[in-house]
Amino acid sequence: MRKFGGTWSESKLDCVEAYTHRYLQVMQNQRWYSLDYVDAFAGRGKQALRKSSGSDAPEPESFFGDESERVDTQEFLVGSAIRALRASTSSTRSFDRFVFIDVDKPSCLELESIVLSDFHEIHDTVSVVCGNANAALGEYIEKVDWTHTRSLVFLDPYGLEVGWDLIMRLADTGACDVWYLFPLGGVIRMMTNDGQVPDTWRVRLDRVFGTNEWYDEFYRTSGQQSLFNDEASCRFKNASTDHVVDFIRKRLKTAFPAVSNAGILRNGKGVPLFALVLGVSNPSIAAQKAALGIANHLVKDLDQ
Ligand SMILES: C[S@@+](CC[C@H](N)C(=O)[O-])C[C@H]1O[C@@H](n2cnc3c(N)ncnc32)[C@H](O)[C@@H]1O
């Protein structure tokens, strides 16, 4: 049963926010570490809401994919960056530094101005970086002293923007807890039923999974040779939601020593859009156990 209220987007944010509170509580006893919060798809600080046609619950505009259709509304969903700042200012242990990344300049400017006005007392701990998440997060990973830093990272893309290389680099730090919103609906849609996946889509799928093994995993041979001896025409697609979720969790386990269960986020019509999953890179078994205990409890509440 889904306990987080509202839309899938709100549930996602509630889940990561709840984890952030627990993370800060756990880190109270580990004061020798500097604590970072990194939001690589940070947005503008809030999302305007408007009514979806499929349900009574308001959906965030971004779900419709057309930012030009911004509507005049008084309803806002508080975004991940502001939630992290609030969690930090209301906890005994706070983050020492925030890194907010977004490729969209107006979003960065709006977020910066909210930080300056609403979080003035800690604004010097916040960096808003306008750039591509893969490159900007790569630079961040390179600069940090990972023997003295722990980092909570949120990857909240619209689609297939996160490259596998970034996942590997985050895992290699041995110091990051990474919430990844995996684009389940996007990858399932790109895997065409007839197995004739356009080359540009194959490249994008290879990049998001970090391997081309997804093709053999999700396209099984029919056992019959076609008239034209064409490999793709003998294949049929076998990519249920559970199958794709199992596969991405297996892939994440090749990078992270511990990976949580996945929470499936669906739109108002029940269509699966994303899987929210936590990768823990800390090599300490105790740290992994603590993180997974919290995350598995939280993602259970996402399933509808
Ligand atoms: C789903 S929204 C994130 C919402 C945000 N976490 C919040 O709670 O409001 C995705 C964001 O990623 C940004 N974005 C898209 N592609 C990006 C990329 N390659 N690198 C960094 N940001 C990107 C968009 O501008 C958008 O603000």
The ligand as a Gaussian input file, in Angstrom:
#p B3LYP/6-31G(d) Opt

LIG

0 1
 C       12.721000      15.984000     -12.827000
 S       13.409000      17.587000     -12.868000
 C       14.155000      17.684000     -11.292000
 C       13.241000      18.172000     -10.253000
 C       13.899000      18.548000      -8.955000
 N       14.661000      17.459000      -8.374000
 C       12.837000      19.046000      -8.000000
 O       12.571000      18.383000      -7.013000
 O       12.265000      20.096000      -8.298000
 C       14.808000      17.409000     -13.889000
 C       15.726000      18.614000     -13.912000
 O       16.902000      18.201000     -14.577000
 C       17.371000      19.269000     -15.378000
 N       18.205000      18.611000     -16.393000
 C       17.836000      17.978000     -17.530000
 N       18.899000      17.436000     -18.135000
 C       19.977000      17.712000     -17.358000
 C       21.359000      17.396000     -17.434000
 N       21.850000      16.682000     -18.437000
 N       22.168000      17.831000     -16.445000
 C       21.675000      18.564000     -15.405000
 N       20.372000      18.893000     -15.289000
 C       19.535000      18.462000     -16.239000
 C       16.144000      19.968000     -15.866000
 O       16.438000      21.322000     -16.171000
 C       15.205000      19.813000     -14.667000
 O       15.285000      20.927000     -13.821000

